[in-house]
Amino acid sequence: MPERGCSRLPTIIPVVHVKLIDPSAFTPPYDRSLAAALAAEGAEVELITSEFTYGPVPEPEGYEVSLDFYRRISPRARRFSKALQHFPEMRRLRRRLENAPDPMVTHYQWLTMPRFDHRLISKRRPRLMTAHYILPPGPNGKQAAAAKRVFGAMDAVIAHSKGGASRLVEEVGLPEERVRVIPHGAFDYLTRLPEEAPLPPELADSGAEAPVILFFGLLRPYKGIDVLIRAAGQLAADADRDGPAPELWIVGNPRMDLTELVERSRKLKVKVRWLPRFIEDQEIPAIMRRADVVVLPYLDGEQSGVLYTGIAFGKAMVVSDVGGIGEVAREHGLARTVEPGDVDQLAAELSALVLGDRAAAAREELETRCRVAAEGPFAWAAVAGQTIALYEELLGRRSGS
């Protein structure tokens, strides 16, 4: 107890040094949104990553970016030759982390080659990882064992949903006390860009009367685009009775052969507009704001940046009930859910949101819930607060306090 008349010295809480690591820049919007939010909460943050080769990324706000991976490889050659640099650079990163100042947390977002990388990460603790993807549906023993080697190397693993946390415990086999649920933040930085581009020419001449259903994001087989096209075919019959035919926009960078899908879409009575290329951030606001409904007809998936973009823009959405996507939609009532692959159900829910007298009111209800969620549980300040609390717990556990 201090002597009477003496003032108590203020407790000095050391700054937490956070290293966010995403060697291949798999998720720049998430990485940079989290880094900015952590920095705003008082952490000293360094994002260790590589150059994103497709287009501009958000400028750092209050944190440092180190492009330590694949610097000597041209963007075109990276996909085929980055392994030549990857392992030496992972070893170099390990040495650097082990010499960094205390208190420090190493927070992995992705490992480029998880089969090998879990052996190359720094021994310095605490270290944790965000489980952006956990396992495919119905995983076999080999897949579960591989996931356990990666996630099991961490002191804590963050899941974005309760279902994801359950899979980490029940299917991967992690101890329950190592798994935490921290939500994914809404990508609200896209709603306040200093400059926005107009609608691309391929989309700009859509009629003002036509409702727009938007599929947005990387075009991959598991995203259910074929299911969506079949559902769009059913909308034409409903439109004849209930109002102007909607348009379907399929927008994003293709990672699959689209020839057959484009040909099938041309035979529909519903107009389908394709914009198969990378979409830069400045183009996203105009596309999102013009859309009446955003659709995620995925056949598999744990989370999706498109979901959190839709939340940020307050869009009515229809999503497949897969992984954390369906859980978020149900728990917050911010999207209609359908069974993955169910064409009839998808068509019915889309029809209810774009056709008929009640469609506008149904959309408005979902839009309001999205706005509330974006300002509440999916606000980045809330996400950062929970993440820093986990960092401090791990640091305290390590020091024995």
C-alpha positions as CSV (number, residue, x, y, z in Angstrom):
1,M,0.0,0.0,0.0
2,P,1.5,3.4,-0.9
3,E,2.2,5.9,1.9
4,R,-0.4,8.5,2.7
5,G,0.0,11.6,0.6
6,C,1.8,9.7,-2.2
7,S,0.0,9.3,-5.5
8,R,-0.2,5.9,-7.1
9,L,1.8,5.6,-10.3
10,P,-0.4,4.9,-13.3
11,T,-0.3,1.4,-14.7
12,I,1.5,1.3,-18.0
13,I,0.0,-1.2,-20.4
14,P,2.5,-2.2,-23.0
15,V,1.6,-1.9,-26.6
16,V,0.8,-5.2,-28.2
17,H,2.9,-5.8,-31.4
18,V,0.8,-7.8,-33.9
19,K,2.2,-9.5,-37.0
20,L,-0.6,-10.3,-39.4
21,I,0.6,-12.8,-42.0
22,D,-0.9,-13.6,-45.4
23,P,2.0,-14.6,-47.7
24,S,0.1,-14.9,-50.9
25,A,-2.3,-12.0,-50.3
26,F,-5.3,-14.3,-50.4
27,T,-7.7,-11.9,-48.6
28,P,-6.4,-8.3,-48.8
29,P,-9.7,-6.6,-47.9
30,Y,-10.0,-8.7,-44.7
31,D,-6.3,-8.4,-43.8
32,R,-6.2,-4.6,-44.2
33,S,-9.6,-4.0,-42.6
34,L,-8.5,-6.0,-39.5
35,A,-5.1,-4.3,-39.4
36,A,-6.7,-0.8,-39.5
37,A,-9.2,-1.7,-36.8
38,L,-6.5,-3.2,-34.5
39,A,-4.3,-0.1,-35.0
40,A,-7.3,2.1,-34.2
41,E,-7.6,0.2,-30.9
42,G,-4.0,0.9,-30.0
43,A,-2.1,-2.1,-31.3
44,E,1.1,-1.8,-33.3
45,V,0.4,-3.8,-36.4
46,E,2.5,-5.0,-39.3
47,L,0.9,-6.8,-42.2
48,I,3.4,-9.2,-43.7
49,T,2.2,-10.2,-47.2
50,S,3.0,-9.9,-50.9
51,E,1.9,-7.6,-53.7
52,F,-1.7,-8.2,-54.7
53,T,-1.4,-8.7,-58.5
54,Y,-5.0,-8.1,-59.6
55,G,-5.5,-4.4,-58.7
56,P,-5.3,-1.7,-56.0
57,V,-5.9,-2.6,-52.4
58,P,-6.9,-0.3,-49.5
59,E,-4.2,2.0,-48.3
60,P,-2.8,1.3,-44.9
61,E,-4.4,3.3,-42.1
62,G,-2.2,3.4,-39.0
63,Y,-0.4,0.1,-39.7
64,E,2.7,-1.0,-41.6
65,V,2.8,-3.2,-44.6
66,S,5.8,-5.3,-45.5
67,L,5.8,-7.0,-48.9
68,D,8.2,-9.7,-47.9
69,F,7.1,-12.5,-50.2
70,Y,7.6,-13.2,-53.9
71,R,9.2,-9.8,-54.6
72,R,11.5,-11.1,-57.3
73,I,8.8,-12.9,-59.3
74,S,6.7,-11.2,-62.0
75,P,2.9,-11.4,-61.4
76,R,2.6,-13.7,-64.5
77,A,5.1,-16.2,-63.2
78,R,4.1,-16.2,-59.6
79,R,1.5,-18.9,-59.8
80,F,4.1,-21.4,-61.2
81,S,7.4,-20.4,-59.6
82,K,6.7,-18.9,-56.2
83,A,7.6,-22.1,-54.4
84,L,11.2,-21.4,-55.3
85,Q,11.1,-18.3,-53.1
86,H,8.4,-19.4,-50.7
87,F,10.4,-21.7,-48.4
88,P,13.5,-19.5,-48.0
89,E,11.2,-16.6,-47.3
90,M,9.2,-18.5,-44.7
91,R,12.5,-19.4,-43.0
92,R,13.6,-15.8,-43.1
93,L,10.3,-14.7,-41.6
94,R,10.7,-17.2,-38.8
95,R,14.1,-15.8,-37.9
96,R,12.7,-12.2,-38.0
97,L,9.7,-13.0,-35.8
98,E,11.9,-14.8,-33.2
99,N,13.9,-11.6,-32.8
100,A,11.0,-9.2,-32.6
101,P,10.2,-7.2,-29.5
102,D,7.8,-8.2,-26.7
103,P,4.9,-8.3,-26.2
104,M,4.2,-9.8,-29.7
105,V,1.4,-11.9,-31.2
106,T,1.8,-13.7,-34.5
107,H,-1.6,-14.0,-36.3
108,Y,-1.7,-16.0,-39.4
109,Q,-4.5,-15.4,-41.9
110,W,-3.4,-18.0,-44.4
111,L,-0.5,-20.4,-45.0
112,T,0.3,-20.7,-48.7
113,M,1.4,-24.3,-48.5
114,P,-0.1,-25.5,-45.3
115,R,1.2,-29.1,-45.7
116,F,4.7,-27.8,-45.2
117,D,4.3,-24.3,-43.7
118,H,3.1,-25.5,-40.3
119,R,6.7,-26.8,-39.8
120,L,8.3,-23.5,-40.9
121,I,6.3,-21.0,-38.7
122,S,8.1,-19.3,-35.8
123,K,8.3,-21.2,-32.5
124,R,7.7,-17.8,-30.8
125,R,4.4,-17.8,-28.9
126,P,1.7,-16.9,-28.8
127,R,0.6,-17.6,-32.3
128,L,-2.9,-18.0,-33.7
129,M,-4.7,-18.4,-37.0
130,T,-8.0,-17.3,-38.5
131,A,-9.8,-20.3,-40.0
132,H,-11.1,-18.7,-43.2
133,Y,-11.8,-22.2,-44.5
134,I,-11.8,-25.4,-42.4
135,L,-12.7,-28.5,-44.3
136,P,-14.8,-29.7,-47.2
137,P,-18.2,-31.2,-46.5
138,G,-17.8,-34.8,-45.3
139,P,-14.0,-34.8,-45.0
140,N,-12.1,-38.0,-44.9
141,G,-9.5,-38.9,-42.3
142,K,-6.6,-37.6,-44.3
143,Q,-8.1,-34.2,-44.8
144,A,-9.0,-33.9,-41.1
145,A,-5.5,-35.0,-40.0
146,A,-4.0,-32.4,-42.4
147,A,-6.2,-29.7,-40.9
148,K,-5.2,-30.7,-37.4
149,R,-1.5,-30.5,-38.1
150,V,-2.0,-26.8,-39.3
151,F,-4.6,-25.6,-36.8
152,G,-3.1,-27.7,-34.0
153,A,0.2,-25.8,-34.3
154,M,-1.6,-22.7,-33.0
155,D,-2.3,-21.5,-29.4
156,A,-5.7,-20.3,-30.6
157,V,-7.8,-20.6,-33.7
158,I,-10.5,-18.0,-34.6
159,A,-13.7,-19.1,-36.4
160,H,-16.2,-16.7,-37.8
161,S,-19.2,-18.7,-36.8
162,K,-20.4,-21.1,-34.1
163,G,-20.7,-23.8,-36.7
164,G,-17.1,-23.3,-37.8
165,A,-16.0,-23.5,-34.2
166,S,-17.9,-26.8,-33.7
167,R,-16.2,-28.2,-36.8
168,L,-12.7,-27.3,-35.5
169,V,-13.5,-29.2,-32.3
170,E,-15.5,-32.1,-33.6
171,E,-14.0,-32.8,-37.0
172,V,-10.5,-31.4,-36.7
173,G,-10.1,-32.4,-33.1
174,L,-8.9,-29.2,-31.5
175,P,-9.3,-28.7,-27.7
176,E,-12.4,-26.5,-27.2
177,E,-10.5,-24.0,-25.1
178,R,-8.3,-23.2,-28.1
179,V,-11.2,-22.2,-30.4
180,R,-12.8,-18.8,-30.3
181,V,-15.7,-17.3,-32.3
182,I,-15.0,-13.7,-33.5
183,P,-17.2,-12.3,-36.3
184,H,-16.0,-11.3,-39.8
185,G,-16.4,-7.5,-40.2
186,A,-18.5,-5.8,-42.8
187,F,-16.5,-4.3,-45.7
188,D,-17.8,-0.8,-45.0
189,Y,-14.6,0.9,-46.4
190,L,-16.1,0.3,-49.8
191,T,-19.0,2.6,-48.9
192,R,-16.7,5.6,-48.3
193,L,-14.1,5.4,-51.0
194,P,-12.7,8.8,-52.0
195,E,-13.4,8.1,-55.7
196,E,-16.0,5.8,-57.2
197,A,-16.2,4.6,-60.8
198,P,-19.5,4.7,-62.7
199,L,-21.2,1.5,-63.8
200,P,-19.1,-0.4,-66.4
201,P,-20.4,0.0,-70.0
202,E,-21.5,-3.7,-70.0
203,L,-24.0,-2.9,-67.2
204,A,-24.8,0.8,-67.6
205,D,-27.6,0.5,-70.1
206,S,-29.9,-1.6,-68.0
207,G,-33.4,-0.3,-67.8
208,A,-34.3,1.6,-64.7
209,E,-37.4,-0.5,-64.3
210,A,-35.8,-3.9,-64.4
211,P,-34.9,-5.3,-61.0
212,V,-31.3,-6.5,-60.8
213,I,-30.1,-9.8,-59.2
214,L,-26.4,-9.7,-58.7
215,F,-24.0,-12.6,-58.4
216,F,-20.6,-11.1,-57.5
217,G,-17.1,-12.5,-56.8
218,L,-14.7,-15.1,-58.1
219,L,-16.5,-17.3,-60.6
220,R,-15.7,-20.9,-59.4
221,P,-17.6,-24.2,-59.8
222,Y,-18.6,-24.4,-56.1
223,K,-20.3,-21.1,-56.3
224,G,-23.4,-22.6,-57.9
225,I,-23.6,-20.4,-60.9
226,D,-25.2,-23.3,-62.9
227,V,-27.9,-23.6,-60.2
228,L,-28.5,-19.8,-60.4
229,I,-28.9,-19.9,-64.2
230,R,-31.5,-22.7,-64.0
231,A,-33.4,-20.7,-61.3
232,A,-33.3,-17.6,-63.5
233,G,-35.1,-19.6,-66.2
234,Q,-38.0,-20.0,-63.8
235,L,-38.2,-16.3,-63.0
236,A,-39.2,-15.5,-66.6
237,A,-42.6,-17.2,-66.1
238,D,-43.2,-15.4,-62.9
239,A,-42.3,-12.1,-64.5
240,D,-45.0,-12.5,-67.1
241,R,-47.5,-12.4,-64.3
242,D,-46.0,-10.2,-61.6
243,G,-44.0,-7.4,-63.2
244,P,-41.1,-6.5,-65.4
245,A,-38.6,-9.3,-65.9
246,P,-35.5,-9.0,-63.7
247,E,-31.9,-8.9,-65.0
248,L,-29.3,-11.3,-63.8
249,W,-25.8,-9.9,-63.5
250,I,-22.9,-12.3,-63.1
251,V,-19.8,-10.2,-62.3
252,G,-16.3,-11.3,-61.2
253,N,-13.0,-12.8,-62.1
254,P,-13.5,-16.3,-63.8
255,R,-11.6,-19.3,-62.4
256,M,-13.5,-21.8,-64.6
257,D,-14.6,-22.3,-68.2
258,L,-17.8,-20.2,-68.7
259,T,-18.5,-21.3,-72.3
260,E,-21.4,-23.6,-71.6
261,L,-22.9,-21.4,-68.9
262,V,-22.9,-18.4,-71.2
263,E,-24.5,-20.3,-74.0
264,R,-27.2,-21.6,-71.7
265,S,-27.9,-18.1,-70.3
266,R,-28.5,-16.8,-73.9
267,K,-31.5,-19.1,-74.2
268,L,-33.3,-17.6,-71.2
269,K,-36.0,-15.1,-71.4
270,V,-34.4,-13.3,-68.5
271,K,-31.6,-11.1,-69.6
272,V,-28.2,-12.2,-68.2
273,R,-25.3,-9.8,-68.3
274,W,-21.8,-11.2,-67.9
275,L,-18.8,-9.1,-66.7
276,P,-16.1,-11.8,-66.3
277,R,-13.1,-9.9,-65.1
278,F,-11.5,-8.6,-62.0
279,I,-13.5,-5.8,-60.5
280,E,-11.5,-3.0,-58.8
281,D,-12.7,-1.5,-55.5
282,Q,-13.7,1.8,-57.2
283,E,-16.1,-0.1,-59.4
284,I,-17.9,-2.0,-56.6
285,P,-20.1,0.7,-55.1
286,A,-22.0,1.5,-58.3
287,I,-22.6,-2.2,-59.0
288,M,-23.7,-2.9,-55.5
289,R,-26.0,0.1,-55.3
290,R,-27.7,-0.7,-58.5
291,A,-28.4,-4.3,-57.5
292,D,-31.8,-5.0,-55.9
293,V,-30.8,-8.4,-54.6
294,V,-27.4,-10.0,-54.0
295,V,-27.4,-13.8,-54.4
296,L,-24.9,-16.4,-53.1
297,P,-26.0,-19.8,-54.4
298,Y,-22.9,-21.6,-53.1
299,L,-22.7,-25.4,-52.9
300,D,-20.0,-25.2,-50.3
301,G,-18.2,-22.5,-48.2
302,E,-17.5,-21.3,-44.7
303,Q,-17.5,-17.5,-45.2
304,S,-17.6,-15.1,-48.1
305,G,-16.4,-11.5,-48.5
306,V,-19.4,-10.9,-50.8
307,L,-21.7,-11.6,-47.9
308,Y,-20.0,-8.9,-45.8
309,T,-19.9,-6.5,-48.8
310,G,-23.6,-6.9,-49.1
311,I,-24.1,-6.3,-45.4
312,A,-22.0,-3.1,-45.6
313,F,-24.2,-1.8,-48.5
314,G,-27.4,-2.9,-46.8
315,K,-28.5,-5.2,-49.6
316,A,-31.3,-7.7,-49.6
317,M,-29.7,-11.2,-50.1
318,V,-30.5,-14.8,-50.8
319,V,-27.8,-17.2,-49.7
320,S,-27.2,-20.9,-49.6
321,D,-27.4,-22.4,-46.1
322,V,-23.7,-23.5,-46.1
323,G,-21.1,-23.0,-43.3
324,G,-21.1,-19.7,-41.5
325,I,-22.9,-18.0,-44.4
326,G,-26.2,-19.6,-43.6
327,E,-25.6,-19.2,-39.8
328,V,-25.0,-15.5,-40.1
329,A,-28.1,-15.1,-42.3
330,R,-30.3,-17.0,-39.9
331,E,-29.0,-15.6,-36.6
332,H,-29.3,-12.0,-37.7
333,G,-32.3,-12.4,-40.1
334,L,-30.4,-10.4,-42.8
335,A,-30.8,-12.8,-45.8
336,R,-33.2,-15.5,-47.1
337,T,-31.6,-18.9,-47.0
338,V,-32.0,-21.8,-49.4
339,E,-30.7,-25.3,-49.5
340,P,-27.6,-25.6,-51.6
341,G,-28.4,-26.8,-55.1
342,D,-32.2,-26.4,-54.8
343,V,-33.2,-24.7,-58.0
344,D,-36.9,-24.4,-57.1
345,Q,-36.3,-22.9,-53.7
346,L,-33.8,-20.4,-55.0
347,A,-36.1,-19.3,-57.8
348,A,-39.0,-18.9,-55.3
349,E,-37.0,-16.7,-52.9
350,L,-35.6,-14.5,-55.7
351,S,-39.0,-14.1,-57.1
352,A,-40.4,-13.0,-53.7
353,L,-37.7,-10.3,-53.6
354,V,-37.9,-8.9,-57.1
355,L,-41.5,-9.6,-58.4
356,G,-44.9,-8.6,-57.2
357,D,-46.4,-5.9,-54.9
358,R,-44.7,-7.2,-51.7
359,A,-41.2,-7.4,-53.1
360,A,-40.1,-3.9,-52.2
361,A,-41.2,-4.3,-48.6
362,A,-39.5,-7.7,-48.3
363,R,-36.3,-6.2,-49.6
364,E,-36.5,-3.2,-47.2
365,E,-36.9,-5.5,-44.2
366,L,-33.6,-7.3,-45.1
367,E,-31.8,-4.1,-45.9
368,T,-32.6,-2.6,-42.5
369,R,-31.3,-5.7,-40.7
370,C,-28.1,-5.5,-42.7
371,R,-27.5,-1.9,-41.8
372,V,-28.1,-2.8,-38.1
373,A,-25.7,-5.7,-38.3
374,A,-23.1,-3.6,-40.0
375,E,-23.1,-1.1,-37.2
376,G,-23.3,-3.7,-34.5
377,P,-21.7,-7.2,-34.4
378,F,-20.0,-6.8,-37.7
379,A,-18.5,-3.4,-37.1
380,W,-14.7,-3.6,-37.3
381,A,-14.3,-1.8,-33.9
382,A,-16.2,-4.7,-32.3
383,V,-14.2,-7.3,-34.1
384,A,-10.9,-5.6,-33.2
385,G,-11.9,-5.3,-29.5
386,Q,-12.6,-9.1,-29.3
387,T,-9.4,-9.9,-31.1
388,I,-7.2,-7.8,-28.9
389,A,-8.9,-9.3,-25.8
390,L,-7.8,-12.7,-27.2
391,Y,-4.3,-11.4,-27.8
392,E,-4.1,-10.2,-24.2
393,E,-5.4,-13.4,-22.8
394,L,-2.8,-15.4,-24.8
395,L,0.0,-13.0,-23.7
396,G,-1.1,-13.3,-20.1
397,R,-1.3,-17.0,-20.3
398,R,2.2,-17.1,-21.6
399,S,3.6,-14.9,-18.9
400,G,1.7,-16.7,-16.2
401,S,-0.2,-13.6,-15.0
